[in-house]
Amino acid sequence: MLITVNDEQKECSPGTSIADLLENLGIDKRYVAVERNHKIIPRTQFSEIQLLESDNLEIVTFVGGG
Amino acid sequence: MLEFTEEQINRYSRHIILSEVGGKGQQKLLNSKVFLVGAGGLGSPAAYYLAAVGIGKIGIADNDVVDFSNLQRQILHSTKDVNYSKALSAKETLESLNPDVEVVPYIERLTSENIIDIIKDYDVILDGSDNFPTRYLVNDACVLTGKPLSHGSIFRFEGQVTTILPGKSPCYRCIFEVPPPPELVPSCQEAGVLGVLPGVIGSIQATEVIKLILGKGKLLSGELLLYDSLGMDFKKLTLRRNPGCPICGENPTIKKLIDYEQFCQVSF
């Protein structure tokens, strides 16, 4: 199925969780926030939430400099 | 009754003729007190504009001294200020720009012990700090005291800005519940930052603070503005309050301030 991640279309298999997706992308889940269909998903739910066809995700990395 | 000196009418004339500001709005700015965390990349442009528009009192906290490597972006400081206190350098620059502004320097690191006492006299807080422990401390202190907070942060070519109205809009922990583990944060020295990037982000923060004081326009509350300078792309994410937020949620678990482990000693 197709999903959108940071404005880019990606193929992912049904049943993929947010945690799986981050792992596949090589992103450590401890330093990102994930917005799914315009809703921020708490980090504790990354493993539970399974992605659906045409989900729109924004992965936002912690930025700390000033 | 509005009382301006002739010099003030002249100095603020381009504000006074704006109907959204006017004499009354200018008076609000002159009567307001803004506290800036950091006199670095973000604090520099933010403080510069806040002083220029006549914010009556600007508190600025930084316990660092100016380094040559700061001058590529920290426009409050000059070559002559190298090795001099950033907070004092800021005070001198800002007061020479606008004598209407009282600048109070704080040459100390903000901690759970001192922050509430320091910010209590200010109306709005602007976070331009360079490390996560301070960012979480400032967020939590603002939530606990109900102070509006402009959050800005930068890294390499990217910046993020949001405006936090405690109790009304999502706080920083609603987005990023806990700080990232220290080993995942790249060393500040290694990361690098485009010199003009903090100019964009710090100026947006100052814009938010001015609008907040004037009570005009729409704030970046409930939104996270993402700026990518390489792609020249601005994007807004919609934020919602997280009922499970450990500081502003329904059952907060954080009841007192936390001093997280310091993992970035080098000034950004």
Contacts between the chains, C-beta under 8 A, distances in Angstrom:
chain1	res1	chain2	res2	distance
A	28	B	184	5.9
A	30	B	180	5.6
A	30	B	181	5.8
A	30	B	184	6.2
A	31	B	180	3.8
A	31	B	181	7.8
A	31	B	184	5.0
A	31	B	185	7.6
A	33	B	175	5.0
A	33	B	176	5.6
A	35	B	237	5.4
A	35	B	238	7.8
A	38	B	237	7.7
A	38	B	238	5.0
A	39	B	238	7.9
A	39	B	240	6.6
A	40	B	170	8.0
A	40	B	174	7.1
A	40	B	175	6.0
A	40	B	237	7.7
A	40	B	239	6.1
A	40	B	240	6.5
A	40	B	242	6.9
A	42	B	177	7.0
A	42	B	242	6.2
A	42	B	244	5.9
A	43	B	177	6.1
A	44	B	244	7.8
A	58	B	235	8.0
A	58	B	237	5.8
A	60	B	160	7.6
A	60	B	175	7.6
A	60	B	224	7.1
A	60	B	226	6.9
A	60	B	237	6.7
A	61	B	155	7.8
A	62	B	132	7.6
A	62	B	176	5.9
A	62	B	180	5.1
A	62	B	185	7.6
A	63	B	153	4.4
A	63	B	154	6.4
A	63	B	155	4.3
A	63	B	158	6.2
A	63	B	159	7.0
A	63	B	160	5.1
A	64	B	130	7.2
A	64	B	131	6.3
A	64	B	132	5.0
A	64	B	135	6.3
A	64	B	153	5.6
A	64	B	155	6.9
A	64	B	185	6.6
A	64	B	264	7.5
A	65	B	41	7.2
A	65	B	130	5.7
A	65	B	153	6.1
A	65	B	154	4.7
A	65	B	155	4.9
A	65	B	188	6.6
A	65	B	191	6.7
A	65	B	193	6.0
A	65	B	268	4.4
A	66	B	38	5.1
A	66	B	40	5.4
A	66	B	41	5.7
A	66	B	42	4.6
A	66	B	43	7.1
A	66	B	127	7.6
A	66	B	128	4.5
A	66	B	129	5.0
A	66	B	130	4.2
A	66	B	152	7.2
A	66	B	153	6.2
A	66	B	154	6.5
A	66	B	198	7.3
A	66	B	268	5.4
